[in-house]
Amino acid sequence: MGLVNWGRPTDRPMAKEMAALLAGAAAIALCMPAAKAQQATQPAADQQSDQTKKTDQKSAGDSTLLDKILVISRTGETAIQSLASASHVDKEQLERRMATTPNEMLLGVPGVAVQADARRVSSSINIRGLQDFGRVAVIVDGARQDFQRSDHGTQSTFYVDPELIKSVDVIRGPVANTYGSGAIGGVVFFETKDAGDFLKPEETWAGSLTGRYETNGKGWTTSASGAYRFNENWDVLGNIVYRDYGDYKNGGGDTVAGTGFDVLSGLLKTTIRPTENSELKLGWVGSKDGWTETSGGVPANDVDLKSNTFTARYNITDDAKSWLDLHINASYNKTLLDLTTLVPQNRFDPTTGLPVVLPAGSLSTFDVGTTGIDIWNTSRFETAGIAHELTYGGDWVGDDVETGGTAGGDSFYTPSGKRNVSGAYVQDKLTWEWLEVITGLRYDRYSLKDSEHETSGDRLSPRITVGVSPFESADLAGLQFYGTYAEGYRSPSLTETLISGNHPAGVTFPFLPNPNLKPETGKTVEFGVNFKQNDIFEGGDALRLKAAYFNNNVEDYIDGVTLSAFDPTSGCPFGPGIPICFQYQNFAKAKINGFELESVYDAGWGYAGFSASIINGHTISYEGERADLATIPSSQVTAQLGLRFLEDRLTVGGEVQYNGKPKGNPVAKDYTLVNAFASYQATDNLKLDVRADNLFDVKYTNPLNASTTAVLYEPGVTLKLAATMRFGG
């Protein structure tokens, strides 16, 4: 299957004209007396009846985010049912946030932070202080996103347009080891939109047009979607998105050079139901991005990126979903990044360490292909009054990395090679009245090699979780306590193992490969509580709460260290540059602990959410030396409030988030962000959204960017305006 190779979009005035046209069309639609808008003029008694139905539906216990079924779940449970730290972000939340980046999609999810540099289109997700090189498995429609490029700051990035996403599921900690090898930090699963998200039950086709403008960076987003239902068992969806953003201003009013970008993204997805109990989803998600990297505020490199993800997901069950609930997923992700120098650059030869000049127009290429297969089945049965959900399966992921370009170019420091990771697992969830027990065992194996080195390893990782619901009274029946011990296993990446050569610019020193790296083993103890209750203050309201304390010991933790050439035991040779070397090495362990809370109250006429996360962490060397862990994110407290009016057609609200400085971080400071939003469903065919981010224009930086060469300040106050027009028949 070939890659989609879009030309680079350069006609920026056209994009602005398209957005203006969409806005004009939306305004016309607002004035049109569409027959389908009769609902707005229905008698008051009918409106009251409809509202009563909505309230009755909410009392059914599916009104809050924590009651939504997790797409990532292998047993079809909701976040509030999960005996793990799990979160769900749904379509309604994503639309309210009007996200431009993954960071905005994951606002307020406890224990989760997102690192991105000035270009913003590439992101790296941090869960509980663990990040990069597969410690967090980022999955789009079942496809692992394993792109990696050596650079200052984040190492592993992924590319996905928020406009294409329907929901996001997060599971924190190595309890997610049924979702693939290496995820000792957790899993983030992005589910793209389906035709069913656009088509009404009686419709054969539907379309949607969105135009959006952002004041900071004068950014335009245009999105067009079309869905078609061939019959009740076959539908298809297409979505195309174009974003054009200039350089933004930070909270101090200063323009941040190199923060502009343009992105063309697309989605094709079809769902086929061969039988009543089976479903096949075929999908493609692609993007073509362009931006300019700066050095010292001056344009240095032109970046062109193409990313394509192909997925096939098949599910078949028996009539009662008893012994057969089989899932077969196959995927292929291809990311190609081209880096072209815009001006001559003084470099050091990666082999000799001698000064060289990298001419303007020099090209470096980063080509990463990831193939994955994931198969599992869940069987449900009873023995002696105990209900079982037995899940068993296996998975394989192969990374093929090819880098190249001019001598002295950046691609030299992201080594080429192949890595294969595979695993098999079995997990049984036993339920008996007030007691739940989950036992699991996973076997992992990996191998990686280049032209000169080869290494491999394997391990068994157990998990046991015990949950109790000890109370029968109406007020406490929804209270559940659980405890977990789980282990996870992460193999070293190609870069950690094989990086070599001399530092390319500024000063020169050698990078040393380390084929003797040991894999990381995460060992987590977690204690948590789930609580759910309906009809607390009034009929139909709902309260959901999850809280957990965790302690994670990552044995043989891998991190970069600086070695002295004056130490004869370091293995660092004297070279033409400064007398140091850089190498990835194992530490005895990284110790990370913290507390997380997520809660939401929904009363139909409004909702309130509150989340918090406190994370601390440090490394310990084999000699017992302790050092702060650089990837610890801010501790956060996030409050959200929304009020619904006009029979839920108008929602207004805001968010306040406090971020506390991580211990030992040299650039971080405490800061508080305030956001506000309003969403109005004017008619069945027209929706208007407005949002203000960083309302008080705070000047702040992401603490995770402390390892970059210069402090990067995030966007200041940003006003977003959008209109979405829908049509169908």
matplotlib code that plots the C-alpha trace (Angstrom):
import matplotlib.pyplot as plt

x = [0.0, 1.6, 2.0, -0.2, 2.2, 0.5, 2.2, 3.1, 0.3, 1.7, -1.4, -2.1, -4.4, -6.6, -7.0, -8.1, -10.6, -11.9, -12.4, -14.2, -16.4, -17.3, -18.1, -20.3, -22.1, -22.7, -24.2, -26.5, -27.6, -28.4, -30.9, -32.5, -35.9, -34.8, -37.6, -35.3, -35.2, -38.9, -37.7, -36.8, -40.5, -42.1, -44.7, -43.5, -45.1, -43.2, -40.0, -40.6, -41.3, -38.0, -36.1, -37.7, -36.5, -33.0, -33.1, -34.3, -31.5, -29.0, -30.3, -29.4, -25.8, -24.2, -24.1, -20.4, -17.1, -16.2, -19.3, -18.2, -16.9, -13.2, -12.4, -9.0, -10.6, -10.3, -13.4, -15.7, -15.6, -16.0, -13.4, -15.4, -15.6, -11.9, -9.7, -6.9, -6.2, -8.1, -9.6, -11.7, -12.0, -15.1, -16.2, -18.1, -15.1, -12.8, -15.2, -15.3, -11.5, -11.2, -7.8, -5.0, -2.5, -2.6, -1.7, -5.1, -6.9, -5.5, -6.2, -6.9, -6.3, -4.4, -0.9, -0.6, 1.6, 2.5, 5.8, 6.2, 8.7, 8.0, 6.6, 3.8, 2.6, 4.9, 4.2, 5.5, 3.3, 4.5, 2.6, 3.6, 7.1, 7.9, 8.4, 10.1, 11.4, 8.1, 7.6, 4.2, 2.5, 0.8, -1.8, -4.0, -6.8, -4.7, -1.5, 1.6, 3.3, 7.1, 8.7, 11.9, 14.5, 17.5, 17.4, 17.6, 14.4, 11.9, 13.1, 9.9, 7.1, 3.8, 1.6, -2.2, -4.7, -7.2, -9.9, -9.9, -10.2, -13.4, -12.2, -9.0, -8.5, -5.7, -4.5, -1.7, 0.9, 2.1, -1.3, -1.7, 0.6, -2.1, -1.9, 1.7, 5.3, 7.2, 4.3, 5.7, 4.3, 0.9, -1.1, -2.9, -5.3, -6.7, -9.9, -10.7, -14.2, -16.6, -19.4, -21.8, -20.7, -22.1, -25.0, -28.4, -30.3, -32.6, -29.9, -28.0, -25.4, -24.2, -21.6, -20.0, -17.9, -16.0, -14.1, -12.1, -9.9, -7.4, -6.1, -2.7, -0.6, -3.6, -4.3, -6.9, -8.4, -10.7, -12.3, -14.6, -16.2, -18.5, -20.2, -22.2, -24.2, -24.4, -26.7, -27.2, -24.1, -21.6, -20.7, -17.7, -16.3, -13.8, -12.4, -9.8, -8.3, -6.0, -4.3, -2.3, -0.7, 1.8, 4.3, 2.5, 3.1, 3.9, 2.4, 5.0, 3.8, 7.0, 6.7, 8.2, 10.1, 9.7, 6.3, 4.3, 3.3, 0.9, -0.7, -2.8, -4.4, -6.9, -8.9, -10.6, -12.5, -15.1, -17.0, -18.4, -20.6, -20.4, -22.8, -24.8, -22.0, -18.9, -17.4, -14.5, -13.0, -10.5, -8.8, -6.2, -4.9, -2.4, -0.8, 1.7, 3.3, 5.7, 7.5, 10.7, 13.2, 15.2, 18.6, 19.2, 15.9, 17.1, 15.6, 18.0, 16.1, 13.1, 11.1, 8.8, 7.0, 4.6, 2.9, 0.6, -1.2, -3.1, -5.3, -7.5, -9.6, -11.9, -14.1, -16.4, -18.4, -20.9, -24.5, -24.0, -20.3, -19.6, -16.7, -16.0, -15.1, -12.2, -10.3, -7.7, -5.8, -3.2, -1.5, 1.3, 2.6, 5.1, 6.7, 9.1, 10.8, 13.1, 15.3, 16.8, 19.3, 18.4, 21.8, 25.4, 26.0, 29.3, 29.4, 31.7, 32.2, 30.5, 33.3, 36.5, 35.2, 36.9, 35.1, 33.1, 30.6, 27.2, 26.1, 22.7, 20.3, 21.8, 19.2, 18.8, 16.1, 14.4, 12.3, 10.6, 8.2, 6.2, 4.3, 2.0, -0.3, -2.5, -4.8, -6.8, -10.0, -12.1, -14.1, -16.8, -18.1, -18.9, -17.4, -18.9, -20.7, -17.6, -17.8, -14.7, -13.6, -10.6, -8.5, -5.6, -3.7, -0.4, 1.1, 4.1, 5.6, 8.5, 10.3, 12.4, 14.5, 16.5, 18.2, 20.7, 21.9, 24.9, 27.9, 27.5, 23.7, 21.4, 20.3, 23.6, 22.6, 19.4, 20.9, 19.4, 18.4, 15.6, 13.8, 11.2, 9.2, 6.6, 4.6, 1.8, -0.4, -3.3, -5.5, -8.5, -10.9, -12.9, -16.0, -17.9, -20.5, -18.4, -15.0, -13.1, -9.7, -7.6, -4.6, -2.4, 0.9, 2.7, 5.8, 7.9, 10.7, 12.8, 15.6, 17.4, 20.2, 22.2, 25.0, 27.5, 25.5, 22.7, 21.1, 18.0, 16.2, 12.9, 11.0, 7.7, 5.7, 2.9, -0.1, -2.5, -5.4, -7.9, -11.0, -13.7, -17.1, -17.8, -20.9, -24.5, -26.2, -27.6, -25.2, -22.0, -22.9, -20.9, -17.7, -15.0, -11.4, -8.6, -4.9, -2.6, 0.9, 2.0, 5.2, 6.1, 9.2, 10.7, 13.4, 16.1, 15.5, 17.7, 19.0, 19.7, 21.7, 23.4, 23.9, 27.5, 29.6, 30.6, 28.3, 27.4, 27.5, 28.6, 31.2, 32.2, 32.4, 31.7, 28.5, 29.2, 27.0, 26.0, 25.0, 25.1, 22.1, 19.7, 15.9, 13.9, 11.5, 8.7, 7.3, 4.3, 2.2, -1.1, -4.0, -7.1, -10.8, -13.8, -17.0, -20.2, -23.7, -26.8, -29.7, -27.6, -29.1, -31.8, -33.2, -31.0, -27.7, -24.5, -21.2, -18.2, -14.7, -11.5, -8.4, -5.1, -1.7, 1.1, 4.7, 6.7, 10.2, 11.8, 14.7, 17.7, 16.3, 18.0, 19.1, 21.9, 25.0, 28.2, 31.5, 34.9, 37.8, 40.1, 38.5, 40.3, 37.4, 34.7, 35.7, 35.6, 38.6, 40.3, 39.1, 39.5, 36.8, 36.1, 37.2, 33.7, 31.5, 27.7, 26.2, 22.9, 23.5, 21.4, 20.7, 19.9, 16.4, 14.1, 11.7, 8.4, 5.5, 2.4, -1.3, -4.1, -7.7, -10.4, -14.0, -17.1, -20.6, -23.3, -26.8, -28.1, -28.3, -24.6, -21.4, -18.3, -15.1, -12.0, -8.7, -5.3, -1.9, 1.2, 4.3, 7.8, 10.7, 14.4, 17.0, 19.4, 22.7, 24.3, 26.6, 23.6, 23.8, 20.4, 19.4, 16.2, 14.4, 14.2, 11.0, 8.9, 6.0, 4.3, 1.9, -1.5, -4.9, -7.6, -11.2, -13.8, -17.3, -20.0, -23.6, -26.3, -29.1, -31.8, -32.5, -28.8, -28.3, -26.0, -23.1, -20.9, -18.1, -14.4, -11.3, -8.7, -5.5, -2.7, 0.8, 3.4, 7.1, 8.7, 11.5, 15.0, 13.8, 16.0, 13.6, 10.1, 7.9, 4.5, 1.7, -2.1, -4.0, -7.6, -9.7, -13.3, -15.6, -19.2, -20.8, -24.2, -26.2, -28.1, -30.0, -29.8, -27.5, -25.3, -23.0, -21.1, -18.1, -15.9, -13.0, -10.4, -7.2, -4.8, -7.3, -4.9, -2.0, 0.4, 4.0, 5.0, 7.1, 6.5, 8.9, 9.5, 11.4, 14.1, 16.5, 16.1, 18.9, 16.7, 13.7, 10.5, 7.5, 4.1, 1.3, -0.3, -4.0, -5.7, -9.2, -10.8, -13.9, -15.5, -18.7, -19.7, -22.4, -24.0, -26.2, -27.5, -30.3]
y = [0.0, 3.3, 6.4, 9.5, 12.2, 15.5, 18.6, 21.2, 23.7, 27.1, 29.2, 30.7, 33.5, 30.7, 29.1, 32.5, 32.9, 29.4, 30.1, 33.4, 31.5, 29.0, 31.7, 33.4, 30.2, 29.6, 33.1, 32.4, 29.1, 30.9, 33.1, 30.3, 29.1, 25.4, 22.9, 20.8, 23.5, 23.0, 21.6, 25.1, 26.2, 23.1, 23.7, 24.3, 21.1, 19.1, 20.8, 20.0, 16.4, 16.2, 17.7, 15.2, 12.4, 13.8, 13.9, 10.4, 9.3, 11.0, 9.1, 5.9, 6.4, 7.4, 11.1, 11.7, 11.1, 8.4, 6.4, 6.2, 2.9, 2.9, 2.2, 0.9, -1.6, -5.2, -6.1, -3.2, -1.5, 2.2, 4.4, 4.3, 0.5, 0.1, -1.0, 1.2, 4.8, 5.3, 8.5, 9.2, 12.4, 12.4, 14.2, 16.9, 17.8, 17.9, 20.2, 22.6, 22.8, 23.7, 22.0, 22.9, 20.5, 17.2, 19.2, 21.0, 17.7, 16.3, 19.3, 18.3, 14.6, 13.8, 12.5, 13.4, 16.2, 16.9, 18.3, 20.1, 22.5, 25.7, 24.0, 22.5, 20.0, 17.3, 16.2, 13.8, 12.5, 12.1, 9.9, 10.0, 11.3, 8.7, 9.7, 9.0, 5.8, 3.9, 4.3, 5.7, 3.8, 6.3, 4.5, 5.9, 3.6, 0.6, 1.7, 2.4, 5.8, 5.1, 8.0, 9.2, 11.9, 12.7, 16.4, 18.6, 18.2, 15.5, 12.5, 10.6, 12.5, 11.7, 13.6, 13.7, 16.5, 17.0, 17.8, 14.1, 12.7, 11.4, 10.4, 9.8, 7.1, 7.1, 4.2, 5.1, 2.7, -0.8, -2.2, -1.4, -4.3, -6.0, -3.2, -3.9, -4.1, -1.3, 0.8, 1.1, 4.6, 3.9, 4.1, 6.9, 5.7, 8.2, 7.0, 8.8, 9.8, 7.4, 7.9, 7.2, 10.4, 12.4, 10.4, 10.5, 7.2, 8.2, 9.7, 8.2, 11.0, 13.9, 16.6, 19.2, 22.3, 24.1, 27.4, 28.7, 31.7, 32.2, 35.6, 34.6, 33.8, 34.7, 31.0, 29.6, 26.1, 24.8, 21.3, 19.4, 16.1, 13.8, 10.5, 8.1, 5.0, 2.4, 0.3, -0.6, -2.7, -0.4, 3.3, 5.4, 8.8, 11.2, 14.3, 16.8, 19.6, 22.5, 24.7, 27.8, 29.5, 32.3, 32.9, 33.4, 35.9, 34.7, 36.2, 39.0, 40.2, 39.0, 37.1, 33.6, 33.0, 29.6, 28.8, 29.2, 26.1, 24.8, 21.3, 19.4, 16.3, 13.8, 10.7, 7.9, 5.3, 2.6, 0.3, -3.0, -5.4, -8.7, -10.4, -9.3, -10.1, -9.0, -5.7, -4.6, -1.1, 0.0, 3.4, 5.8, 8.9, 11.1, 14.5, 16.7, 19.3, 22.1, 24.5, 26.4, 25.6, 28.5, 28.9, 32.0, 33.5, 33.1, 30.6, 27.6, 24.6, 24.0, 20.9, 18.8, 15.9, 13.3, 10.8, 8.0, 5.4, 2.5, 0.3, -2.8, -3.9, -6.9, -8.0, -11.0, -12.4, -15.1, -14.1, -13.6, -12.4, -15.5, -17.6, -15.5, -11.9, -11.9, -8.9, -8.8, -5.6, -4.9, -1.6, 0.2, 3.7, 5.5, 8.8, 10.6, 13.8, 15.9, 18.5, 21.1, 23.7, 27.3, 28.8, 27.5, 26.0, 25.5, 21.9, 19.1, 16.0, 13.2, 10.8, 12.9, 15.7, 18.2, 21.5, 21.3, 23.7, 22.2, 24.0, 25.6, 23.1, 20.1, 17.4, 15.0, 12.3, 10.4, 7.5, 5.4, 2.6, 0.7, -2.5, -4.0, -7.0, -7.4, -10.3, -11.1, -12.8, -12.5, -15.5, -14.9, -17.8, -18.8, -21.4, -22.1, -18.7, -16.8, -14.8, -14.9, -12.6, -14.4, -12.3, -13.9, -12.8, -11.7, -8.7, -7.9, -4.5, -4.0, -0.7, -0.1, 3.1, 4.5, 7.8, 9.5, 12.7, 15.0, 14.3, 16.4, 16.4, 15.7, 12.3, 10.8, 10.9, 8.9, 5.5, 3.3, -0.2, -2.7, -3.5, -6.2, -6.4, -9.1, -10.5, -12.8, -12.5, -14.0, -12.1, -13.3, -10.9, -12.8, -11.2, -12.6, -10.3, -7.6, -8.9, -8.5, -10.0, -9.5, -11.7, -11.4, -12.6, -11.2, -12.5, -10.0, -10.5, -8.0, -7.9, -5.0, -4.7, -2.6, -3.5, -4.0, -4.7, -7.0, -7.5, -9.2, -10.1, -11.4, -11.4, -12.4, -9.6, -10.3, -8.3, -8.7, -6.4, -6.8, -4.7, -4.7, -3.0, -3.6, -1.4, -2.2, 1.0, 3.2, 6.1, 3.9, 1.1, 2.8, 3.0, 0.6, 0.2, -1.5, -2.3, -3.3, -4.7, -4.7, -5.0, -3.8, -4.4, -1.9, -2.8, -0.2, 1.7, 1.8, 5.3, 4.6, 1.5, 2.6, 6.4, 7.3, 10.0, 13.5, 16.3, 18.3, 22.0, 24.5, 22.2, 18.7, 15.6, 11.9, 10.0, 6.4, 3.5, 1.1, -2.4, -3.7, -1.7, -3.6, -3.3, -1.3, -3.0, -1.0, -2.2, -0.3, -0.5, 1.4, 2.0, 3.5, 4.3, 4.6, 6.2, 6.7, 7.8, 9.1, 11.3, 13.1, 16.6, 16.2, 13.5, 12.7, 14.2, 12.1, 12.2, 10.2, 10.2, 8.3, 8.7, 6.8, 6.8, 5.1, 4.2, 3.1, 1.7, 1.5, -0.8, -0.3, 3.0, 4.4, 8.0, 10.0, 10.6, 12.7, 10.9, 12.4, 11.6, 12.2, 9.1, 6.0, 3.8, 5.8, 4.5, 8.0, 8.8, 12.1, 13.7, 16.9, 18.6, 19.0, 16.0, 14.5, 11.9, 11.3, 7.8, 6.3, 4.2, 2.2, 3.6, 1.3, 2.7, 5.6, 6.1, 7.9, 8.4, 10.5, 11.1, 11.5, 12.6, 12.9, 13.8, 15.2, 16.2, 16.5, 17.7, 18.1, 21.9, 22.1, 20.2, 20.7, 18.8, 18.7, 16.9, 16.9, 15.2, 15.5, 13.7, 13.4, 11.4, 10.9, 8.5, 6.4, 5.3, 1.9, 3.7, 5.1, 8.7, 10.4, 13.0, 14.8, 13.2, 15.8, 14.4, 15.1, 17.4, 20.1, 19.1, 20.3, 21.2, 21.8, 23.0, 23.0, 24.5, 24.5, 25.7, 24.6, 26.8, 26.9, 23.2, 22.3, 24.2, 26.7, 25.8, 28.3, 27.8, 27.9, 26.2, 27.2, 25.2, 25.7, 24.3, 23.9, 23.9, 20.5, 20.0, 20.6, 22.1, 25.1, 27.0, 26.1, 28.5, 28.2, 29.6, 29.6, 29.5, 30.6, 29.7, 30.5, 29.0, 29.1, 26.7, 27.4, 24.9, 27.6, 25.2, 21.5, 22.6, 25.3, 25.4, 28.4, 28.1, 30.7, 30.2, 32.2, 30.4, 32.0, 34.7, 36.7, 36.5, 34.7, 34.3, 30.7, 27.9, 24.1, 22.6, 19.6, 21.9, 22.6, 20.4, 22.4, 24.9, 28.0, 28.7, 28.5, 30.5, 29.2, 31.2, 34.2, 35.1, 33.4, 34.0, 31.3, 31.7, 28.9, 28.1, 24.6, 24.0, 20.5, 19.2, 15.7, 13.7]
z = [0.0, -1.1, 0.9, 0.3, -0.9, -0.7, -2.0, 0.6, 1.0, 0.3, -0.7, 2.7, 1.4, -0.1, 3.4, 4.8, 2.0, 2.6, 6.3, 5.5, 3.0, 5.7, 8.2, 5.6, 4.8, 8.5, 8.9, 6.0, 7.5, 10.7, 9.0, 6.9, 8.2, 7.7, 8.0, 10.2, 12.8, 13.8, 17.0, 18.1, 17.9, 19.3, 22.0, 25.6, 26.8, 24.2, 25.2, 28.8, 27.9, 25.9, 28.8, 31.2, 28.9, 29.0, 32.8, 33.0, 30.7, 32.9, 36.0, 34.2, 35.2, 32.0, 32.4, 33.3, 31.6, 34.1, 33.0, 29.4, 28.2, 27.6, 23.9, 25.2, 27.6, 26.8, 28.8, 27.9, 31.3, 32.1, 33.8, 37.1, 37.0, 36.3, 39.1, 37.7, 37.1, 33.9, 32.3, 29.3, 27.3, 25.0, 21.9, 23.8, 25.9, 22.8, 21.0, 24.0, 24.1, 20.4, 20.7, 18.3, 20.0, 22.0, 25.1, 24.9, 24.4, 27.6, 29.8, 33.4, 33.0, 36.2, 36.0, 32.3, 30.7, 27.1, 26.0, 22.7, 21.4, 19.5, 16.4, 18.5, 15.9, 17.3, 20.9, 23.5, 26.3, 29.9, 32.4, 36.0, 35.1, 32.5, 28.9, 25.6, 24.0, 24.4, 28.1, 27.2, 24.4, 22.1, 20.0, 17.2, 16.2, 17.3, 15.7, 17.8, 17.2, 17.6, 15.7, 17.3, 16.4, 18.6, 19.7, 22.7, 24.7, 23.9, 21.9, 20.9, 19.2, 17.4, 15.0, 15.1, 14.4, 17.2, 14.7, 13.6, 17.1, 18.7, 22.1, 24.2, 26.8, 29.3, 31.6, 33.9, 35.2, 34.1, 34.7, 31.0, 30.0, 28.1, 25.5, 24.3, 25.4, 27.1, 28.5, 32.0, 32.2, 30.7, 27.5, 25.6, 23.0, 20.4, 18.6, 15.4, 14.3, 12.6, 10.1, 12.9, 14.6, 11.7, 10.4, 12.0, 12.1, 9.2, 7.0, 4.1, 3.9, 5.9, 5.7, 8.0, 7.4, 10.2, 10.0, 13.0, 13.7, 16.5, 17.4, 18.7, 15.7, 13.5, 12.9, 10.6, 10.7, 8.0, 8.3, 5.9, 6.7, 4.6, 5.6, 3.6, 4.6, 1.8, 3.9, 7.6, 7.6, 5.7, 6.0, 5.2, 6.4, 5.0, 6.8, 5.7, 7.8, 7.0, 9.6, 8.9, 12.0, 12.3, 15.1, 18.4, 21.2, 24.7, 27.9, 27.9, 24.5, 22.7, 19.4, 19.6, 16.4, 14.7, 16.2, 13.0, 11.0, 8.4, 8.5, 6.0, 7.7, 6.5, 7.5, 5.6, 7.6, 6.7, 9.0, 7.6, 9.6, 7.8, 10.3, 13.3, 15.6, 13.7, 12.6, 10.5, 10.6, 7.9, 8.3, 7.1, 9.0, 7.3, 7.7, 5.9, 8.1, 7.5, 9.8, 10.3, 13.0, 14.4, 16.1, 18.2, 16.8, 13.2, 10.7, 10.4, 9.0, 6.9, 8.1, 6.0, 7.5, 6.1, 8.4, 7.3, 9.5, 8.1, 10.4, 10.1, 13.2, 13.2, 16.1, 16.2, 19.1, 19.9, 20.5, 24.3, 24.2, 26.3, 25.1, 21.9, 21.9, 19.4, 18.3, 15.5, 14.8, 12.2, 11.6, 9.8, 10.6, 8.4, 9.3, 7.1, 8.2, 5.9, 7.4, 4.9, 6.1, 5.1, 5.8, 6.0, 9.5, 11.3, 12.5, 13.5, 11.5, 13.3, 12.6, 13.1, 15.3, 13.0, 12.0, 8.8, 7.2, 6.4, 3.2, 2.8, 1.2, 3.0, 3.6, 6.6, 6.5, 9.3, 8.0, 10.7, 9.9, 12.6, 11.9, 14.5, 15.1, 18.1, 18.8, 21.9, 23.0, 26.1, 27.4, 30.0, 32.2, 35.8, 38.2, 41.6, 41.6, 40.6, 37.3, 35.1, 32.3, 30.9, 28.4, 26.5, 23.5, 22.0, 20.1, 18.0, 17.0, 14.6, 14.1, 11.0, 11.2, 8.3, 8.6, 6.2, 4.6, 4.4, 6.6, 9.7, 9.4, 12.3, 11.0, 12.0, 15.6, 15.2, 14.3, 11.7, 12.7, 13.4, 16.6, 17.3, 20.5, 21.1, 23.9, 25.1, 28.1, 30.1, 32.5, 34.6, 36.2, 38.9, 40.5, 43.5, 45.1, 46.8, 45.8, 42.5, 41.8, 38.7, 38.1, 35.0, 33.6, 30.5, 28.7, 26.7, 24.3, 22.3, 19.8, 18.1, 15.7, 13.2, 10.9, 13.9, 17.0, 18.1, 21.5, 22.9, 26.1, 27.6, 30.9, 32.7, 34.3, 36.8, 37.9, 40.8, 41.8, 44.6, 44.8, 47.5, 47.8, 51.5, 52.0, 51.2, 52.4, 49.7, 50.5, 50.4, 48.0, 45.2, 47.3, 46.2, 47.4, 45.4, 45.7, 42.8, 42.3, 38.7, 36.7, 33.2, 31.0, 28.5, 26.1, 25.2, 22.0, 19.0, 19.9, 23.5, 22.5, 19.3, 19.2, 18.3, 16.7, 17.8, 19.0, 15.8, 16.9, 19.5, 21.1, 20.1, 22.2, 21.5, 21.9, 22.9, 22.1, 24.8, 23.5, 27.1, 28.3, 30.4, 29.9, 32.4, 34.8, 36.3, 39.6, 40.8, 44.0, 43.8, 46.2, 44.9, 45.6, 43.2, 44.2, 42.3, 43.4, 41.7, 42.9, 45.6, 45.7, 43.1, 40.9, 38.0, 39.3, 39.5, 41.3, 40.2, 41.9, 41.4, 43.6, 43.8, 45.5, 43.6, 44.1, 41.1, 41.2, 37.8, 38.1, 35.7, 34.6, 31.4, 31.2, 29.5, 31.5, 31.0, 31.4, 32.0, 29.8, 32.9, 34.5, 33.2, 34.2, 32.2, 28.8, 27.5, 25.1, 24.6, 21.4, 19.5, 21.6, 25.3, 27.4, 28.1, 26.5, 26.5, 26.9, 27.8, 30.9, 33.5, 36.9, 39.8, 39.8, 39.4, 42.3, 41.5, 43.7, 43.8, 44.3, 41.6, 41.9, 39.3, 40.0, 38.3, 39.4, 36.7, 37.4, 33.9, 34.1, 34.8, 35.8, 37.9, 37.6, 39.9, 39.3, 40.9, 40.6, 42.8, 41.4, 42.9, 41.5, 41.6, 40.3, 42.4, 40.9, 41.6, 44.0, 45.9, 44.6, 44.3, 41.6, 40.7, 37.7, 34.9, 33.5, 36.5, 35.4, 37.3, 40.1, 39.0, 40.3, 37.7, 38.3, 35.6, 35.7, 33.0, 33.0, 30.4, 29.2, 26.5, 26.8, 26.7, 23.4, 25.2, 27.5, 29.1, 31.6, 32.3, 33.7, 36.2, 36.5, 39.0, 38.1, 40.8, 40.2, 40.1, 42.6, 41.2, 37.9, 37.1, 34.8, 36.2, 38.2, 39.7, 37.4, 37.1, 33.8, 33.4, 30.4, 29.4, 26.7, 25.3, 22.9, 21.2, 19.1, 17.2, 15.1, 14.2, 11.4, 13.0, 16.0, 17.2, 19.6, 21.3, 23.7, 25.5, 26.6, 29.1, 29.7, 32.0, 29.5, 31.9, 30.8, 31.6, 30.3, 30.3, 33.0, 30.7, 28.3, 30.9, 28.9, 25.7, 24.7, 25.4, 27.5, 25.4, 26.6, 25.8, 24.1, 25.8, 25.7, 22.7, 21.5, 19.3, 17.2, 15.2, 13.2, 12.2, 9.6, 9.2, 6.5, 5.5, 4.0]

ax = plt.figure().add_subplot(projection="3d")
ax.plot(x, y, z, "-o")
ax.set_aspect("equal")
plt.show()
